[in-house]
Amino acid sequence: MGNSLRLLAVAALWAGCQGRVDVESLPVERPLVSLAADTSVCPRYFQGTEAQTITCMCPNARAMLGGNVYGSGPFSDHSDICRAAVYAGLDTSKPITLHAAPGCRAYLAGAQHGVVPKSYGSRSKSFVFQGGAQARCASPSLGAVQARLRSGCTERFDIGRGDYVCQCSSTAGSVWGSHPYTADSPPCRAAFHAGYVKAPGGTVRVRRAPGCERYVGSTANGITTHAWGAYATSYVFVRPGENPPGCP
């Protein structure tokens, strides 16, 4: 058996010397890491990074179901990068590049590509996308907010924002109170009830208010609200030069 193996090895060596080895049949070493994996996954936020430019990939789930986005470009540094990329209209199946930018005194929201960002106040740092439409920092005045705002009101009052403007379309949900309203009441339905929004697409300014010992239910503008007892936080609607109502 040993002599047979030696003969085969000699024959193979001889064939190689004669130039008759089929190189296509020889095994090829494969790279341990594919080229597509050379680009790292995007961090959640630009906040806290020291790099001025980042090129990274967005996981599909992050891009579709990411967190909050503040502004419409520039974006605040605590905006979800992948979600902001979707808003900016970038192809998140390919690497994206973003650059550090100066902070803004205000970030204004404008819904597009299925993403509804939020307005925000002053931040020390922003980011912008390479290849995306760029914009300057927004004016923090109420007039500019109302002129550019396109973000929809959330299902509940956003306690973290305190005082903001949003756009109404839906009148779904249950409302407790008759201005003020409990903080868990949907602002759009309450705004129609209070008469501050007359038609879908109208905007309203919502302001945080102290909680009340009781909330009165009523029917107005075709919408019926419910009575409730004590609740920790309320909200009211405001117009320029108007004093909002207090607890009943």
Residue frames as qw, qx, qy, qz and C-alpha x, y, z in Angstrom:
[[0.000, 0.887, 0.463, 0.000, 0.00, 0.00, 0.00],
 [0.318, -0.781, 0.098, 0.528, 2.87, 2.37, 0.86],
 [0.397, -0.126, 0.588, 0.693, 4.51, 1.78, -2.51],
 [0.213, 0.630, 0.668, 0.334, 1.21, 2.58, -4.31],
 [0.128, -0.935, -0.249, 0.217, 0.85, 5.94, -2.55],
 [0.389, -0.582, 0.335, 0.630, 4.43, 6.85, -3.36],
 [0.373, 0.183, 0.690, 0.592, 3.82, 6.01, -7.01],
 [0.091, 0.820, 0.547, 0.142, 0.68, 8.19, -7.10],
 [0.258, -0.875, -0.024, 0.408, 2.54, 11.11, -5.53],
 [0.415, -0.320, 0.525, 0.671, 5.37, 10.78, -8.03],
 [0.298, 0.461, 0.704, 0.450, 2.84, 10.62, -10.88],
 [0.026, -0.921, -0.382, 0.074, 1.11, 13.77, -9.67],
 [0.335, -0.736, 0.213, 0.549, 4.43, 15.56, -9.34],
 [0.412, -0.031, 0.662, 0.626, 5.43, 14.45, -12.83],
 [0.205, 0.697, 0.630, 0.272, 2.08, 15.63, -14.26],
 [0.151, -0.931, -0.159, 0.293, 2.60, 19.00, -12.58],
 [0.390, -0.507, 0.429, 0.638, 6.04, 19.30, -14.10],
 [0.320, 0.226, 0.730, 0.560, 4.55, 18.56, -17.51],
 [0.168, 0.091, -0.038, -0.981, 1.99, 21.42, -17.00],
 [0.379, -0.247, -0.753, -0.478, -1.05, 19.17, -17.00],
 [0.114, -0.314, -0.750, 0.571, -2.49, 20.06, -13.53],
 [0.109, -0.662, -0.550, -0.498, -6.13, 21.33, -13.70],
 [0.168, 0.084, -0.415, 0.890, -5.83, 24.46, -11.56],
 [0.469, -0.315, -0.188, -0.804, -9.62, 25.01, -11.64],
 [0.791, -0.298, -0.513, -0.151, -10.05, 21.84, -9.60],
 [0.473, 0.072, -0.576, 0.663, -7.68, 22.91, -6.83],
 [0.328, -0.754, -0.536, 0.190, -9.22, 24.21, -3.56],
 [0.204, 0.598, -0.010, 0.775, -9.24, 27.99, -3.09],
 [0.292, -0.271, -0.598, 0.695, -8.84, 29.67, 0.30],
 [0.112, -0.765, -0.500, -0.390, -11.97, 31.66, 1.16],
 [0.052, 0.463, -0.310, 0.829, -11.81, 34.97, 3.09],
 [0.220, -0.273, -0.821, 0.451, -12.87, 34.66, 6.72],
 [0.117, 0.614, 0.416, -0.661, -14.89, 37.91, 6.56],
 [0.444, 0.619, 0.539, 0.360, -16.91, 39.04, 3.56],
 [0.274, 0.204, 0.072, 0.937, -16.25, 42.51, 2.15],
 [0.306, -0.638, -0.409, -0.576, -19.83, 43.53, 3.02],
 [0.670, -0.631, -0.363, 0.145, -19.03, 43.12, 6.72],
 [0.538, 0.138, -0.168, 0.814, -16.19, 45.66, 6.62],
 [0.155, -0.480, -0.025, -0.863, -18.64, 48.49, 7.41],
 [0.109, -0.115, -0.819, 0.551, -19.74, 48.51, 11.04],
 [0.155, -0.680, -0.704, -0.131, -23.28, 48.83, 12.32],
 [0.001, -0.637, -0.009, -0.771, -24.38, 52.41, 12.98],
 [0.137, -0.112, -0.695, 0.697, -24.48, 53.50, 16.62],
 [0.008, -0.692, -0.717, 0.087, -27.92, 54.37, 17.94],
 [0.012, -0.976, -0.180, 0.123, -27.05, 58.06, 18.39],
 [0.538, 0.622, -0.164, 0.545, -24.39, 60.48, 17.24],
 [0.397, -0.827, 0.186, -0.354, -24.36, 61.85, 20.78],
 [0.765, -0.535, 0.357, 0.035, -21.24, 60.78, 22.65],
 [0.869, 0.259, 0.195, 0.375, -19.16, 59.97, 19.55],
 [0.335, -0.696, 0.199, 0.603, -15.88, 61.78, 18.99],
 [0.460, 0.128, 0.627, 0.616, -15.69, 61.08, 15.24],
 [0.198, 0.452, -0.028, -0.870, -16.62, 63.92, 12.92],
 [0.611, 0.293, -0.446, -0.585, -17.66, 61.52, 10.15],
 [0.540, -0.108, 0.811, -0.199, -19.18, 58.04, 10.40],
 [0.566, 0.231, -0.572, -0.547, -19.84, 55.52, 7.62],
 [0.302, -0.095, 0.878, -0.360, -21.96, 52.61, 8.79],
 [0.299, -0.181, -0.815, -0.462, -24.76, 50.17, 8.00],
 [0.499, -0.159, 0.297, -0.799, -28.33, 50.26, 9.33],
 [0.131, 0.121, 0.982, -0.066, -29.97, 46.97, 10.39],
 [0.193, -0.366, -0.628, -0.659, -33.35, 46.72, 8.69],
 [0.408, -0.633, -0.652, 0.096, -35.27, 46.46, 11.97],
 [0.334, -0.452, -0.206, 0.801, -33.52, 49.60, 13.29],
 [0.038, 0.017, 0.366, 0.930, -34.36, 51.53, 10.14],
 [0.322, -0.430, -0.660, -0.526, -38.02, 50.54, 10.17],
 [0.589, -0.668, -0.446, -0.091, -38.71, 50.57, 13.92],
 [0.490, 0.186, -0.359, 0.773, -36.09, 52.94, 15.27],
 [0.269, -0.556, -0.534, 0.577, -36.47, 55.51, 18.01],
 [0.103, 0.904, 0.297, -0.289, -37.21, 59.22, 17.99],
 [0.524, 0.298, 0.234, 0.763, -35.95, 61.69, 15.40],
 [0.133, -0.814, -0.281, 0.491, -35.66, 65.39, 16.27],
 [0.030, 0.654, -0.298, -0.695, -35.62, 67.89, 13.44],
 [0.794, 0.529, 0.281, -0.101, -35.77, 67.52, 9.68],
 [0.768, 0.208, 0.150, 0.587, -32.11, 68.02, 8.83],
 [0.256, 0.393, -0.816, 0.339, -29.93, 68.99, 10.55],
 [0.762, -0.415, -0.465, -0.174, -30.92, 66.37, 13.13],
 [0.427, -0.770, 0.367, -0.300, -30.17, 66.70, 16.83],
 [0.267, 0.484, -0.828, 0.097, -27.33, 64.47, 18.01],
 [0.339, -0.067, 0.849, -0.400, -29.72, 62.40, 20.14],
 [0.754, 0.313, -0.075, -0.573, -31.87, 61.41, 17.15],
 [0.824, -0.035, 0.562, 0.065, -31.92, 57.74, 16.11],
 [0.083, -0.513, 0.567, 0.639, -29.42, 57.67, 13.21],
 [0.169, 0.104, 0.906, 0.373, -31.04, 54.88, 11.16],
 [0.175, 0.705, 0.666, -0.170, -34.54, 56.24, 11.56],
 [0.040, 0.796, -0.056, -0.602, -33.29, 59.68, 10.54],
 [0.161, -0.280, 0.735, 0.595, -31.69, 58.11, 7.44],
 [0.204, 0.461, 0.848, 0.162, -35.09, 56.72, 6.40],
 [0.083, 0.841, 0.347, -0.406, -36.60, 60.17, 6.92],
 [0.069, -0.682, 0.357, 0.634, -33.86, 61.69, 4.73],
 [0.788, 0.528, -0.017, -0.317, -34.76, 59.27, 1.91],
 [0.049, 0.629, -0.766, -0.123, -31.45, 57.36, 1.98],
 [0.856, 0.104, -0.464, -0.202, -31.12, 53.73, 0.88],
 [0.506, -0.635, 0.501, -0.298, -30.47, 52.02, 4.23],
 [0.989, 0.050, 0.131, 0.042, -29.56, 48.72, 2.55],
 [0.680, 0.494, -0.160, 0.517, -26.26, 50.41, 1.65],
 [0.525, -0.286, -0.329, 0.731, -23.66, 52.14, 3.83],
 [0.005, -0.935, -0.265, -0.236, -24.61, 55.66, 4.90],
 [0.532, 0.085, -0.239, 0.808, -22.27, 58.50, 5.82],
 [0.233, -0.907, -0.326, -0.130, -23.05, 61.26, 8.30],
 [0.449, 0.361, -0.238, 0.782, -21.10, 64.29, 9.43],
 [0.309, -0.551, -0.496, 0.596, -21.04, 66.31, 12.62],
 [0.106, 0.641, 0.298, 0.700, -22.67, 69.74, 12.37],
 [0.012, 0.199, -0.413, 0.889, -23.09, 72.70, 14.75],
 [0.010, -0.443, -0.829, 0.342, -25.97, 72.59, 17.21],
 [0.080, -0.497, -0.440, -0.744, -29.19, 74.52, 16.62],
 [0.205, -0.090, 0.431, -0.874, -31.35, 76.70, 18.82],
 [0.694, 0.193, 0.388, -0.574, -34.39, 74.82, 17.52],
 [0.072, -0.083, 0.918, 0.381, -35.18, 71.70, 15.48],
 [0.594, 0.234, 0.121, -0.760, -38.44, 71.67, 13.54],
 [0.481, 0.051, 0.875, 0.028, -40.28, 68.55, 12.41],
 [0.536, 0.421, -0.239, -0.691, -41.70, 67.76, 8.98],
 [0.765, -0.005, 0.632, -0.126, -43.13, 64.29, 8.28],
 [0.592, 0.576, -0.410, -0.387, -41.95, 62.39, 5.18],
 [0.496, 0.323, -0.804, -0.054, -41.13, 58.85, 4.03],
 [0.747, -0.358, -0.542, -0.140, -43.34, 57.41, 6.76],
 [0.541, -0.165, -0.486, 0.666, -41.33, 59.02, 9.58],
 [0.204, -0.880, -0.238, -0.356, -42.83, 61.65, 11.88],
 [0.513, 0.131, -0.441, 0.724, -39.99, 63.43, 13.71],
 [0.349, -0.801, -0.440, 0.208, -40.41, 65.73, 16.69],
 [0.165, 0.847, -0.109, 0.493, -39.56, 69.37, 17.20],
 [0.750, -0.400, -0.294, 0.437, -36.97, 70.15, 19.86],
 [0.145, -0.986, 0.041, 0.077, -35.20, 73.06, 21.50],
 [0.166, 0.856, -0.489, 0.020, -31.51, 73.88, 21.76],
 [0.962, -0.152, 0.117, 0.196, -28.78, 71.23, 21.39],
 [0.272, -0.790, 0.392, 0.386, -25.01, 71.69, 21.24],
 [0.169, -0.333, 0.811, 0.452, -24.42, 69.28, 18.34],
 [0.763, 0.408, 0.124, -0.486, -26.22, 68.09, 15.18],
 [0.443, -0.188, 0.768, 0.422, -25.54, 65.71, 12.32],
 [0.593, 0.562, -0.102, -0.568, -26.31, 65.71, 8.59],
 [0.845, 0.094, 0.513, 0.119, -26.17, 62.97, 5.95],
 [0.120, -0.414, 0.590, 0.682, -23.86, 62.92, 2.97],
 [0.033, -0.143, -0.829, -0.540, -26.04, 62.88, -0.12],
 [0.069, -0.649, -0.743, 0.149, -29.14, 63.97, 1.79],
 [0.057, 0.782, 0.245, 0.570, -30.93, 67.27, 1.43],
 [0.442, -0.161, -0.448, 0.760, -29.42, 69.74, 3.87],
 [0.157, -0.849, -0.356, -0.358, -31.14, 72.56, 5.70],
 [0.162, 0.463, -0.406, 0.771, -30.14, 75.33, 8.04],
 [0.144, -0.242, -0.773, 0.569, -31.02, 75.50, 11.71],
 [0.121, -0.684, -0.629, -0.349, -34.63, 76.50, 12.28],
 [0.106, -0.446, 0.189, -0.868, -35.82, 79.71, 13.84],
 [0.173, -0.201, -0.883, 0.388, -37.24, 78.99, 17.30],
 [0.295, 0.043, 0.142, -0.944, -40.09, 81.48, 16.91],
 [0.491, 0.298, 0.733, -0.363, -43.68, 80.24, 17.20],
 [0.553, 0.645, -0.042, -0.526, -44.50, 81.70, 13.79],
 [0.293, 0.520, -0.758, -0.262, -41.79, 79.61, 12.13],
 [0.250, -0.044, 0.944, -0.209, -42.93, 76.52, 14.00],
 [0.552, 0.464, 0.520, -0.458, -46.51, 76.93, 12.83],
 [0.481, 0.676, -0.287, -0.479, -45.42, 77.71, 9.27],
 [0.341, 0.482, -0.791, -0.161, -43.21, 74.63, 8.88],
 [0.420, -0.185, 0.811, -0.361, -44.72, 72.10, 11.25],
 [0.669, 0.124, -0.507, -0.529, -46.06, 68.90, 9.72],
 [0.186, 0.120, -0.940, 0.259, -45.66, 66.42, 12.57],
 [0.563, -0.432, -0.530, -0.463, -48.78, 64.67, 13.78],
 [0.474, -0.543, 0.396, -0.569, -50.02, 64.76, 17.37],
 [0.199, 0.168, -0.956, 0.138, -49.25, 61.62, 19.34],
 [0.497, -0.418, -0.713, -0.263, -51.95, 59.42, 20.88],
 [0.527, -0.696, -0.395, 0.285, -51.21, 60.88, 24.31],
 [0.014, -0.987, 0.122, -0.107, -49.94, 64.23, 25.47],
 [0.765, 0.288, -0.329, 0.474, -46.13, 64.21, 25.29],
 [0.537, -0.825, -0.134, 0.113, -45.27, 65.12, 28.88],
 [0.719, -0.242, 0.138, 0.637, -41.55, 65.30, 28.10],
 [0.342, 0.409, 0.297, 0.792, -42.03, 68.15, 25.63],
 [0.162, -0.437, -0.480, 0.743, -44.34, 70.17, 27.85],
 [0.292, 0.740, 0.170, -0.581, -45.40, 72.84, 25.33],
 [0.285, -0.159, 0.731, 0.599, -45.52, 72.05, 21.61],
 [0.562, 0.426, -0.066, -0.707, -47.46, 72.41, 18.37],
 [0.319, -0.044, 0.922, 0.215, -48.73, 69.40, 16.43],
 [0.402, 0.121, -0.452, -0.787, -51.01, 68.60, 13.51],
 [0.530, 0.078, 0.706, -0.462, -54.33, 66.80, 13.98],
 [0.383, 0.110, -0.690, -0.604, -56.05, 64.28, 11.74],
 [0.436, -0.244, -0.865, -0.056, -57.55, 61.44, 13.79],
 [0.436, -0.461, 0.182, -0.751, -60.33, 61.86, 16.38],
 [0.777, -0.137, -0.612, -0.056, -59.98, 58.33, 17.79],
 [0.397, 0.068, -0.683, 0.609, -59.78, 57.44, 21.47],
 [0.415, -0.740, -0.530, -0.013, -61.41, 58.39, 24.77],
 [0.193, 0.494, -0.199, 0.824, -61.04, 61.81, 26.38],
 [0.469, -0.591, -0.589, 0.290, -61.43, 62.70, 30.07],
 [0.245, -0.485, -0.186, 0.819, -62.24, 66.27, 31.02],
 [0.317, 0.822, 0.448, 0.154, -63.49, 69.41, 29.33],
 [0.419, 0.607, -0.074, 0.671, -60.39, 71.63, 29.01],
 [0.026, 0.597, -0.795, -0.105, -58.24, 70.96, 30.88],
 [0.921, 0.095, -0.282, -0.251, -57.97, 67.26, 29.96],
 [0.805, -0.462, 0.356, 0.105, -56.14, 64.40, 31.65],
 [0.025, -0.699, 0.606, 0.378, -52.64, 63.87, 30.21],
 [0.361, -0.057, 0.909, 0.201, -53.55, 60.39, 28.91],
 [0.543, 0.652, 0.425, -0.316, -56.36, 61.77, 26.70],
 [0.602, 0.260, 0.458, 0.601, -55.58, 61.87, 22.92],
 [0.117, -0.447, -0.046, 0.886, -54.87, 65.54, 22.12],
 [0.067, -0.060, -0.586, -0.806, -56.48, 65.53, 18.66],
 [0.272, -0.543, -0.769, -0.200, -59.87, 64.31, 19.83],
 [0.304, -0.637, -0.428, 0.565, -59.70, 66.77, 22.72],
 [0.141, -0.259, 0.204, 0.933, -58.75, 69.61, 20.34],
 [0.176, -0.313, -0.675, -0.644, -61.82, 68.93, 18.19],
 [0.354, -0.622, -0.685, 0.137, -63.95, 68.79, 21.34],
 [0.297, -0.587, -0.225, 0.719, -62.57, 72.13, 22.56],
 [0.405, 0.869, 0.281, -0.050, -63.04, 73.73, 19.13],
 [0.259, -0.760, 0.382, 0.458, -59.36, 74.50, 18.65],
 [0.131, -0.183, 0.806, 0.547, -59.25, 72.32, 15.53],
 [0.596, 0.363, 0.175, -0.695, -62.12, 72.53, 13.06],
 [0.861, 0.437, -0.135, -0.225, -60.96, 70.18, 10.29],
 [0.923, -0.140, 0.186, 0.307, -58.36, 67.41, 9.76],
 [0.639, 0.430, 0.040, 0.637, -54.90, 68.83, 9.19],
 [0.163, -0.908, 0.008, -0.387, -55.31, 71.73, 11.61],
 [0.539, 0.210, -0.560, 0.592, -52.55, 72.50, 14.08],
 [0.547, -0.776, -0.196, -0.245, -52.89, 73.14, 17.77],
 [0.224, 0.530, -0.603, 0.553, -50.53, 74.26, 20.56],
 [0.792, -0.439, -0.417, -0.075, -50.68, 71.95, 23.58],
 [0.059, 0.635, -0.488, 0.595, -49.37, 73.00, 27.00],
 [0.514, -0.173, -0.781, 0.309, -48.74, 71.03, 30.17],
 [0.364, -0.591, 0.038, -0.719, -50.89, 72.06, 33.13],
 [0.195, -0.280, 0.791, -0.508, -51.23, 71.01, 36.78],
 [0.237, -0.238, -0.935, -0.114, -53.35, 68.00, 37.63],
 [0.439, -0.357, -0.043, -0.823, -56.92, 68.52, 38.84],
 [0.344, -0.092, 0.789, -0.501, -58.91, 67.02, 41.67],
 [0.561, 0.405, 0.702, -0.168, -61.70, 66.23, 39.21],
 [0.022, -0.145, 0.578, 0.803, -62.46, 66.41, 35.49],
 [0.528, 0.411, 0.413, -0.618, -65.89, 67.18, 34.06],
 [0.352, 0.167, 0.808, 0.443, -67.28, 65.33, 31.04],
 [0.349, 0.602, 0.184, -0.694, -69.31, 67.12, 28.36],
 [0.607, 0.417, 0.600, 0.312, -70.47, 67.06, 24.74],
 [0.100, 0.826, -0.078, -0.549, -69.24, 69.69, 22.29],
 [0.285, 0.624, -0.544, -0.484, -68.60, 69.81, 18.56],
 [0.858, 0.179, -0.350, -0.331, -69.99, 66.30, 18.15],
 [0.570, 0.232, -0.721, 0.320, -67.59, 64.72, 20.66],
 [0.693, -0.650, -0.088, -0.300, -68.47, 63.47, 24.15],
 [0.316, 0.469, -0.690, 0.451, -65.79, 63.35, 26.87],
 [0.712, -0.388, -0.585, 0.029, -65.87, 61.53, 30.21],
 [0.395, -0.830, 0.196, -0.340, -65.70, 62.67, 33.83],
 [0.772, 0.108, -0.512, 0.361, -62.81, 61.55, 36.02],
 [0.603, -0.762, -0.163, 0.170, -61.44, 62.00, 39.51],
 [0.265, -0.864, 0.327, 0.276, -57.98, 63.22, 40.49],
 [0.874, 0.365, 0.079, 0.310, -55.16, 62.96, 37.95],
 [0.626, -0.469, 0.035, 0.622, -51.52, 64.02, 38.31],
 [0.213, -0.287, 0.353, 0.865, -51.06, 65.99, 35.06],
 [0.476, 0.711, 0.457, -0.245, -53.34, 67.87, 32.67],
 [0.354, -0.007, 0.401, 0.845, -52.94, 69.67, 29.39],
 [0.275, 0.762, 0.353, -0.468, -54.67, 72.66, 27.82],
 [0.551, 0.482, 0.401, 0.552, -54.74, 74.29, 24.40],
 [0.207, -0.696, -0.105, 0.679, -53.49, 77.84, 23.96],
 [0.477, 0.719, 0.299, 0.407, -53.69, 80.60, 21.37],
 [0.403, 0.195, -0.147, 0.882, -51.55, 83.78, 21.31],
 [0.155, -0.300, 0.127, -0.933, -52.77, 86.26, 23.90],
 [0.717, -0.364, -0.361, -0.473, -55.18, 83.77, 25.47],
 [0.263, -0.428, 0.719, -0.480, -55.27, 82.62, 29.08],
 [0.484, -0.051, -0.846, -0.218, -56.02, 78.87, 29.22],
 [0.675, -0.533, -0.125, -0.495, -58.67, 77.64, 31.67],
 [0.083, -0.442, 0.797, -0.404, -57.89, 76.14, 35.05],
 [0.139, -0.136, -0.976, 0.094, -59.28, 73.16, 36.92],
 [0.396, -0.541, -0.476, -0.569, -63.07, 73.09, 37.48]]
